[in-house]
Amino acid sequence: MARPPGLIAEEVRARVTQPSFQANNYDRVANIYDSTRGFSPEAERDVGDGLAAILRENGVRSVFEAGVGTGRIAVPLAARGFQVTGIDISMEMLRTLRTKRSDIRVLLAESTALPFRADSFDAAIFSHILHLVPNAHATVRAAIACVRPGGLLLNCQHVYAPYPEQRAGERLNEIIREVTGQAGWLHGHRASAEPVLAEVLAALGAKLESREIAHWTDVNTVRREVARLESRANSNTWAIPDVAMPTIVERFTAEAVAIFGGMDVESRAEVSFTVNVATLPG
């Protein structure tokens, strides 16, 4: 019997255990991912409705998501009647997704070697994933290859309006670098998603349009940020040596309190959920 396109399970496991993938494997935070990254019920409703509207406008029924995680995007779309397939390199994230819905097809796979035939889907979605993958260009090209001609490519992202307390997050990265000598963010190309998409799509003759589909106010405190730091919820803390964490937590807490004005003083930031929408050539 001919081997199906893509990687077989053993090859997938061999690839996703390589250091370049393990640096971004979310197994370690699958149990707290939804509590630290999840949408509010209102935001989930607005994001789901907004994405569904875009997809329906373009006759989309089947959707593929790279880095599907715990289903923050996939679950609302499946609830609105779309056929959703997702891949991820984190088995624990996929297990969490499985507890939410059984009608979402999930596979352990990596984003540059997709186990799908050409033209398998009407649309492909990225949500906060292109800054994490080792090769963003190859990831975009692989997704395009499994989408039908005239289909959609969507890139979803949060956009924060500037706010004074944003300085606390910047200081955390500086403190990590000062204490450990490591870059505060492990991913130096975090802001590269839009340029990557534009470059790949321009070569195909496709253009991007940006649409805001949801908006909300994010409320935060120093106490919550310190709890996230101590739990290593964010990937910029995963490589920090255990011995360095107490010093980083102590310094960050003191500086964040000075910026916020107290441990429980609330900071409010306006957040929009923006989708880069590309229609592929027919």
C-alpha positions in Angstrom: 0.0 0.0 0.0 1.3 3.4 -0.9 2.4 5.6 2.0 0.1 8.6 2.4 1.6 12.1 1.8 3.3 13.7 4.8 5.1 12.1 7.7 4.2 8.9 9.3 3.7 8.9 13.1 7.2 7.7 14.0 8.8 10.4 11.8 6.6 13.1 13.3 7.7 12.1 16.9 11.3 12.0 15.8 11.1 15.6 14.3 9.1 17.2 17.1 11.5 16.0 19.8 14.3 17.9 18.1 15.5 21.0 20.1 14.2 23.5 17.6 10.7 22.1 18.1 10.9 21.4 21.9 11.8 25.0 22.6 8.2 25.8 21.5 6.4 22.6 22.7 3.5 23.6 24.9 3.1 20.3 26.6 4.5 21.9 29.8 1.7 24.5 30.0 -1.2 22.6 28.5 -2.9 22.3 32.0 -2.8 26.1 32.5 -3.0 27.3 28.9 -6.7 28.1 28.9 -6.6 29.9 32.2 -3.7 32.1 31.1 -4.6 32.6 27.3 -8.3 31.8 27.0 -10.9 34.3 25.8 -13.6 35.6 28.0 -17.0 34.2 26.9 -17.9 37.5 25.3 -14.6 37.7 23.4 -14.9 34.0 22.3 -18.4 34.8 20.9 -17.2 37.8 19.0 -14.1 36.1 17.6 -16.1 33.1 16.6 -18.8 35.2 14.9 -16.3 37.3 13.1 -14.3 34.4 11.8 -17.4 32.6 10.8 -18.6 35.6 8.9 -15.4 35.9 6.9 -15.4 32.2 6.1 -19.1 32.1 5.0 -18.6 35.2 2.8 -16.1 33.1 0.9 -18.0 29.8 0.7 -15.7 28.0 3.2 -16.8 24.8 4.8 -13.6 23.0 5.7 -10.9 24.6 7.7 -7.3 23.6 8.7 -5.5 25.2 11.6 -1.8 24.9 12.2 -0.9 24.9 15.9 -4.5 24.2 16.9 -3.5 23.9 20.6 -6.4 23.5 23.0 -8.9 24.8 20.4 -9.2 28.5 21.2 -10.1 29.1 17.6 -11.1 25.6 16.4 -13.8 25.0 19.1 -15.8 28.2 18.3 -15.6 27.4 14.5 -16.7 23.8 15.0 -19.6 25.0 17.2 -20.7 27.2 14.2 -20.8 24.2 11.8 -17.4 24.2 10.1 -15.4 21.1 9.5 -12.2 21.7 11.4 -8.9 19.9 11.3 -5.9 20.9 13.4 -2.3 19.8 13.9 0.0 20.5 16.7 3.4 19.3 18.1 2.0 19.2 21.6 0.2 15.9 22.4 -0.9 17.4 25.8 -2.6 20.4 24.1 -4.4 18.1 21.7 -5.6 15.9 24.6 -7.0 19.0 26.2 -8.8 19.9 23.0 -10.2 16.4 22.8 -12.0 16.9 26.1 -13.9 19.9 24.6 -15.2 18.4 21.2 -14.9 15.1 19.5 -15.8 16.3 16.1 -12.5 18.2 15.5 -10.0 16.1 13.6 -6.6 16.5 15.3 -3.2 15.1 14.3 0.3 15.2 15.9 2.2 16.8 13.1 4.5 19.7 12.4 3.7 22.7 10.2 6.1 22.3 7.4 5.4 18.6 6.7 1.6 18.4 6.7 0.0 14.9 6.3 -2.7 16.2 3.8 -3.1 16.0 0.0 -3.2 19.1 -2.1 -6.4 21.1 -2.1 -7.8 19.3 1.0 -9.3 22.4 2.6 -11.2 25.6 1.8 -9.2 27.7 4.2 -6.1 27.6 6.5 -5.8 29.5 9.7 -2.8 30.6 11.8 -3.4 32.1 15.2 -0.4 33.3 17.2 1.8 30.6 15.7 4.0 32.0 13.0 6.4 33.5 15.6 6.9 30.1 17.2 7.7 27.8 14.3 11.3 27.3 13.2 10.6 28.2 9.6 7.6 30.6 9.1 8.0 30.8 5.3 7.9 27.0 4.9 4.9 26.9 7.3 2.9 29.3 5.2 3.8 27.6 1.9 2.9 24.2 3.3 -0.5 25.5 4.4 -1.2 27.1 1.0 -0.4 23.8 -0.7 -3.3 22.0 1.1 -5.8 24.8 0.4 -7.9 24.7 -2.8 -7.4 27.4 -5.4 -9.5 30.4 -4.5 -9.5 29.4 -0.9 -8.5 31.6 2.1 -5.5 32.0 4.3 -6.1 33.7 7.6 -3.6 35.0 10.2 -5.1 36.0 13.6 -3.4 38.3 16.1 -4.1 40.4 19.1 -3.2 44.1 18.7 -2.8 46.1 21.9 -3.2 49.8 22.0 -0.2 51.5 23.8 -0.7 51.8 27.6 1.6 53.0 30.3 1.9 49.7 32.2 3.2 48.0 29.0 6.6 49.0 30.3 6.4 46.3 32.9 6.6 43.5 30.3 9.5 45.3 28.6 11.3 45.4 31.9 10.7 41.7 32.5 12.6 40.9 29.3 15.4 43.3 30.3 15.6 41.7 33.8 15.8 38.2 32.3 18.6 39.3 30.0 20.5 41.1 32.9 20.2 38.2 35.3 20.8 35.3 32.9 22.5 36.8 29.8 19.7 35.3 27.7 17.4 37.2 25.4 14.2 38.0 27.2 12.2 36.5 24.3 13.3 33.2 22.9 11.7 34.2 19.6 13.5 37.0 18.0 11.1 37.0 15.0 7.9 37.4 17.1 6.8 40.4 15.0 7.5 38.8 11.6 4.2 37.1 10.9 2.7 39.9 8.7 5.9 40.5 6.6 6.3 36.7 6.0 2.7 36.4 4.9 3.0 39.4 2.6 6.2 38.1 1.0 4.9 34.6 0.3 1.5 35.8 -0.9 3.0 38.5 -3.1 4.9 35.8 -5.0 1.5 34.2 -5.7 -0.2 37.4 -6.7 -2.4 37.4 -3.6 -2.9 40.4 -1.4 -3.6 40.8 2.3 -6.4 42.8 3.8 -6.7 43.4 7.6 -10.0 43.1 9.4 -10.8 43.8 13.1 -13.4 41.4 14.2 -13.5 41.8 18.0 -12.5 44.3 20.6 -12.3 44.2 24.4 -10.5 45.7 27.5 -7.9 43.6 29.1 -7.5 44.1 32.9 -4.3 43.1 34.6 -2.5 43.5 37.9 1.1 42.9 39.2 -0.2 40.0 41.3 -1.5 38.3 38.2 1.7 38.9 36.3 3.9 37.6 39.1 1.7 34.5 39.2 2.2 34.0 35.5 6.0 34.4 35.9 6.2 32.0 38.8 4.2 29.4 36.9 6.3 29.9 33.7 3.1 30.3 31.7 4.9 32.3 29.0 7.5 30.8 26.7 10.0 33.6 27.4 10.6 32.0 30.8 11.1 28.4 29.8 14.8 28.5 29.4 15.5 30.4 32.6 17.6 28.4 35.0 15.7 27.5 38.3 18.4 29.1 40.3 17.8 32.5 38.6 14.0 32.6 39.0 13.8 33.9 42.6 16.0 36.9 41.7 14.0 37.6 38.5 10.7 37.4 40.4 11.9 39.7 43.2 13.3 42.3 40.8 10.3 42.2 38.5 7.8 42.4 41.4 9.5 45.5 42.8 9.7 47.3 39.4 6.2 46.3 38.3 4.7 47.6 41.6 6.5 51.0 40.9 5.0 51.0 37.4 1.5 49.9 38.3 1.3 51.7 41.6 0.6 48.6 43.7 0.2 44.8 43.6 -3.6 44.9 43.0 -3.9 48.2 41.1 -5.7 47.4 37.8 -4.2 48.3 34.5 -6.6 48.4 31.5 -5.5 47.9 27.9 -7.6 48.0 24.8 -7.2 44.9 22.7 -8.4 44.2 19.2 -8.5 40.8 17.5 -7.3 41.4 13.9 -7.4 39.0 11.0 -5.1 39.2 8.0 -7.3 37.7 5.2 -5.8 36.5 1.9 -7.7 35.0 -1.0 -5.5 32.6 -2.9 -5.4 32.7 -6.7 -8.2 30.6 -8.4 
